[in-house]
Amino acid sequence: MEENNIFESDNIPQSYLRLAVPVVLSMVVTLIYNLADTYFVARTGSTALVAGVSLGAPLFTALMAIGNIFGQGGSVLISRLMGQASTDEAGKVSSFCFYVTIIIGIAIASLLLLLRMPFLQLLGANEETLEYASDYFIPLAIGAPLIMLSFIHSNLLRSEGMSRESMIGTVAGAVANIILDPIMISSLGWGAAGAAIATVIGYAISDLIFLFFVLRKSRILSVGAGLGLPSSASVQQIIGIGIPAAIANLMQSFTAVMTNKFLLPYGNDKIAVMGIVLKVSMIALLILTGLAFGGQPLYGYCFGKGDRERLMRLFRFSFLFILAVASVLTVLLVVSAPSLMRVFMDEDGIVQDGVLMLRSQVITMPLVGLVLLSTIIFQSAGKVAGSFCLSISRQGVIFFLALVLGNLFLGYIGIVVSQAVSDIITALIAVLLFRAQLFRDMFSRK
């Protein structure tokens, strides 16, 4: 019962790190894949191709978001059900999330292919980038069910304490992707389409590995179609927590699309640079996301069991740890920004733009860590309203207002710093919401 030892252990830092570190490693490998993908595309020397792939990238984020409705929503609920010792209901929840995602994925793939041109125009493709954006779009659309499905068991395995197994599946798919990228992009000459095909194959490999662990190692998770449906209360919790989580992912697409549209008057080279910068800034964002999400099963278990004393200790450790890591990452990325940009495109003008963009993206990462941790705690506690509010703020409503006002008053510079402004405001909102909705539940004595 190794997994139960993680949840019941009195050594909070050790339990937290055993759950979180594999998630971080998964995120780092995913980051390496993203950077490799960007690197091989950028090495073609075509700014239009880089811009086209950057324009298509929000589609992947959207698919991830929809998968996370049931991946994250189901994972949070299963963690609480384990704390309540409701293992039968947890099995029904996992099976429900698996099959619903397959059905929705097939429907979305059909819709994307049917309305390809309107979607590409929505993403911001123009005459120069349309061909490349379309080449990238079509394979991702066809592989939508496989991409979405990977976010189900990668999350659900962690809810049972199997973070290492989740990491293995994620890493295997990413490594396959990295190997296939240069072959399909350059050797076979498939360009943007090759990058997308490699991505879909990588996620298919992850799906198979996750399924193997569910069938062979899990004591709770199931893909049995005959288990019956979970209770209506469970479905409401999955949707109630999953939709805010999905909105947070969709807001990343929204951020990329809106930023590209506002940058378009300044040239496709600015869009290409921002596409690279967003990938590089994921160094910090994915690590912080991994640390926050890695501790989610422990938070959910403690909330389900009603263990306030462990909740207090868990929060104090995870908050200080994430804050320290975020601060170190910020310093490293700010200092190394010029060197990082030259890895991708060694042109003085592009590097200059990229350094400004990258530093503006990462300077507020300690605040982003606070927002991510707060969001995870709201989800783990089943606080739908607080989770929803934070999900639509940092890269949603607050970001859009900062982008519009920044462009209006400061032009290009206003666009570049809009994410940092949004981070500051959203962190203040997170503190206020935490104080209003969670402080008493976590820290007051019964």
N, C-alpha and C positions, 0 to 999 in steps of 0.2 A: 504493500500500500504506500508506495513512495510518494504518489501524488498527494494523498491525504496528509503525509508528514509535512509537505510544503505548506498546506493550509492551516495545520494545527500547531506547527512549530512555534516555540516562544522566541526564536531568533528571527525577528522581523527583517533586519537587513539581509540575512542570508536567504530567507524565503523570497523576499522581493527580488533580489539579484538573480536567483535561480530561475525565476519566471521572466524577468525583464531582459537579462543579458542575451538569451537566444533570440528574443524579438529584435533587439538592437542589431545583433549580428545578421539577422535576416534583412533588416532595413539597410544595413551597410552593403550587403551583397546586392540588394535591389538597386541601391545607389550606384554601385560600380557598374551594374548592367546599364542603368540610365546614362551614365557618363560615357560608357563604351559605345552605346548606341549613338549618342550625340557625336562622339569623337569620329566614328566611322562614317557617319553622314557628313560631318563637317569636312572630313578629309577629301571628299569628292571635289571640294573647291567651289561648289555651286551655292551661292547665297540663296538663290530661289529655291533650291532643293531643301536647304536647312530651314528656310522660312516655311515651306510647304509642310514639312514634317512637324515643325513647331505648331502650325495651325491645326494639324490633325491630332496632336497630343491630348487636347481636352476631351476628345472622344474616349480615350482610354480612362481618363479620370472619371468620366461619367459612368462608364461600365463598372469601375471599381466602386463607385458610390452606390449604385443599385445593388451590387452584390453585397455590400456592407449593410444594407437594410436588414438582411437576414443573417449575415455573418456576425456583425457586431451586435445587432439586436438579440440574436439567439445566444451569443456568447455571454453577454451580460446577464441574461435571464438564467442560463444554465448555471452560472457561478452562484447566483443567489439560491437557486433550487438545490444545489449541492449543500449550501450552508443550512438549508431547511431539511436536508435528507430526503428530498423528493426526487429520487433517481428515475422512477418510472416516467414521470412527467418530463424530465430532462431528455430522456430517450425519444419521446414523442416530438419534443421541440426540435431536436437535431434532425430527425427524419423529415419533418415538415419543412424546415429551412432548405434542405437539400433538394427536394423535389419541386418546391415552388420556384426556386432560383432557376432550375433547368427550364421550366415552362416559360417563365418570364424572359429568360435569355433568348430562347427561340423566337418569341414574339418580337423582341427588340431587334434582333438580327434582321428579321423580315422587314421591319419598319425602316431601319437604316438603309437597307439596300433599295427599297422602293422609293425613298425620298432622299436619295444621295445628294443630288444637286442643291436642293434647298438647304440641307444641313451644311454642305460645304460653304455656301454663301453666308450662312449664319456664322460659321467659324471665322469668316473674314478672308476667304480665298479670293484673289483677283486674277486677272488674265495671266499674269506672270507666274503665279504659284498654283493655279488650279490643277494642272496636270499632276504635280508632285503630291499635293494634298489629297487628290483623288486616289492616287496609287497607294498611299498610306492608309486611307480611309477604308477601302474595300476589304482587304484581308482582316482588318480589325473588326469590321461589321460582321463578316462571316464567322469569325471566331468568338463573337460576343458571349455565347453561352459558356464556352470553356474559360474565358477570362473571368466572367462573373462567378463561376462555380469555385474557382480557386480561393476566393475570399470567404467561402463558407467554412470549409474544414480547417483552413489556416487559423481562423478565429476560434472555431469550436474546439479544436484540439487543445488550445491554450486554456480554455475555460475549465478543462479537466486536469490542468497542470502539466500537459504534455507540450511544453514550449519547445523542448529540444526536437521532438518529432515534427512540429510545425516548421521549425527552422530548416530541418533537413529537406522537406518538400520544397520550401521556398528557394533555398540555395541551389538545389538540383536544377530547378527550372531556370533560374537566373544564369547559372553556369552554362547550361545548354544554349541559352539565348546569346550569351557572349561569344560562344564558339561559333554559332551560326551567323552572327552579324557580319563579320568580314567576308564570309563565304557568299552570303546571299546579296549583300549590298554591293560589293566590289567584284569578287571573283566571277560570280554569275551575272553581274551587271544589272541586277534587279532594282537597285537604288532604293527609293522610299518603300516600294512594295516589299523588297527583301527584308527591310528592317521590321515591317509589320508582320510578315510571315514568321520570322524568327521569334517574335514576341508571342504569337499565338502558339507555336510549337512548344516554347518554354512553359507556358501556362498549362498546356495539355499534359506535359510531363509532371508538373507539380500536382495536378488533379489526381493522376494515377497513384502517386506516392502517398498523398493524403488519404485516399480511399483505402490503400493497403493498411495504413496505421489504424484507421477507424475499424476496419474489419478484424484485424489481428490483435490489436493492443488495447483498444478502448473498452472500459467496463460500463460506460454510460451511453456514449454516442451510438447512433444507429442510422442505417439507411434502409431499414426494413419498412416496406410499404404497408405492411399489415398491422402496424402498431396502433393505428388510429390517430385521430387528430388531437393536438393539445387542447387544453381548455380555452374558452373564449378569453379569459383573463390573461392567459399566457400569450395568445396571439396579439392582444391589445398591447401587452408589454413589449413584445418583439417589434411591433410597428411603432409604438410610442418612443422607444429608444432608438430603433434602427433608422427611422426617417430623419431625426436630427443628425445622426451620424452620417447618413447619406448626404444630407444637405451640406454638411461640412466638407465632404469630398467634392460635391457638385460646385460648391463655392470656389474650389480651386480651379475648376474649368471656367467658371464665371470670371474669376480674376484674370486668367490667361486671355480669355476672349476679349474682355473689356480693355485690358492693357494693350493688346494687339491693335484693337480698333482705334484707341487714342494715340498709339504710336505710329499708325499707318501714314498720317500726313508728314511725318518726319523721315519716312523711307523704309523700305523692306529690310535694310541693313540693321535698323534699330530693332525691328521685330526679331530678326535672326539673333542679335546679341542678347535680347531679353530671353529668348528661348534657351540659350546656353546658360545665362545667369540663373534662371529658375532651376535648371538642372543642378548647377553647382551649389546653389543655396540649399538644396535638398540634403547636402552633407549634414548640416546642422538640424534641419527640420525633421528628417527621418530618424536621426538618432534620438532626438527629444520625443518624437512620437513613439518610438519603440520603448523608451523608458517609461513614458506615461501609460501606454496601452499594455505594456508588459505587466504592470502591477494591477491591472484591472481585475483579473480573476481573484486576487487576494482581497481587493476592496469589496467585490461582489459577495464573496464568501462571508466576510466579516459583517457586511450589512444584512445578509440573509440570516446569519446566526445571532445578530443583535449584539455583537461584541464591541462595545464602545471603547474599552480600554485598548484593545489591539488596533482599533481604527485610529485612535489618537497617536499611538506610536508609529503606525504605518504612515500617517500623513506627515508627521514631523520629519521622518527619515526621507521619504520620497520627495518632499518639497525642497529640503536643503540639498539633496543629492542632485536633483534636476537643475536647480538654480546654479550649482557649482559647475556642472557639465556645460550648461548653456553659456555661461560666462567664458569658459575656456574656449569653446568652439567659436564664439564671436570674435575673440581676440585673434585666434589663429586665422580665420577667414578674412578678417579685415587686413591683417598684415600681409597675407599671401595672395591677395586679390590679383595684383598684376601678373604674377607667375601663373596662377590658375587660368586666367583668361588667355594667356599666350599658348597654353597647351592646345587650345582648340583652334584659334584663328590668330596668327601672328602678324596682325596689321595694326599699326599704331593707333589709327582712329577707332577701330573696333575695340582694341584693348582699353583705350581711354574711356569710351562709353561703358564698357563692361565693368571696369573697376568702380565707377560711380554707381552703377546699378547694383552690383553685388554688395558693396558696402552698405547701401541703403536697405537692401533686403535683409541683411544679417545683423545689423546693429542693435535691433530690438529682440534678439532671440531669447534672452532671459525672460522677457515678458511673455513671449510666445510659449515658453515652457510652463509658465504659470497658468496661461489660458488652457493649454492642453491638459494639464493635470486636473484643473478645475472641471473641465468638460467630462473627463473620465470619471471623476467622483460623482458628478451629477448623474451620469448614466448608471453607475454601479448602485446608486441609492434609489434608482427608479424615479428620479426627479425630472420628468419630461419637460416641464416649462423652462427650467434653468438650462438644461441641455440644448433645447431648441433655440433659446435666446443667444447663447454663445455660438451655436452653429451658424447662425445667420449674420453674425457680427463681423468677425475679423476679416474674412474674405467674402463678405456679403454686403449687407446694408451699409455698415460703417466704411468698409473699403470703397464702395461705390461713391459715397458722399465725398470721401477724401480725394478720390480720383477726379471727380467732376470739379470740385472746388480747387484742387491743386492745379488742374489744367487751365481753369478759368483765370486764376490769379498769377500762376507762376509758369504756365506753359509746360515745356518739356521737363524741367526740373520738378515741377509739381507732380507730374505723372510718376517720375522715378521715386519720389519720397512718399507716395501715397500709402504704400504698404506699411511703412514705419509709423506713419501717423495713425493708421488704423490699429496697429498693434498696441500702441499706447492707450488709445481710448478703450479698446476691448479688454485690456488688462484691468482697467479701472472698473468696467462693468462686471468682470469676473469676481473681483474682490467684493463688490457690493452685493452681488447675487449670493456668493458663498456665505457672507455674513447673514443675509436674510433667510436663506433656505436650508443651509447645512450646518452652520455653527452649533446650533442647539442640539441637533441630532448626533453630532460627532463628539462634542466636547463637554456638554453639560452632564452633570451627575444625576442618576436616577434617584 
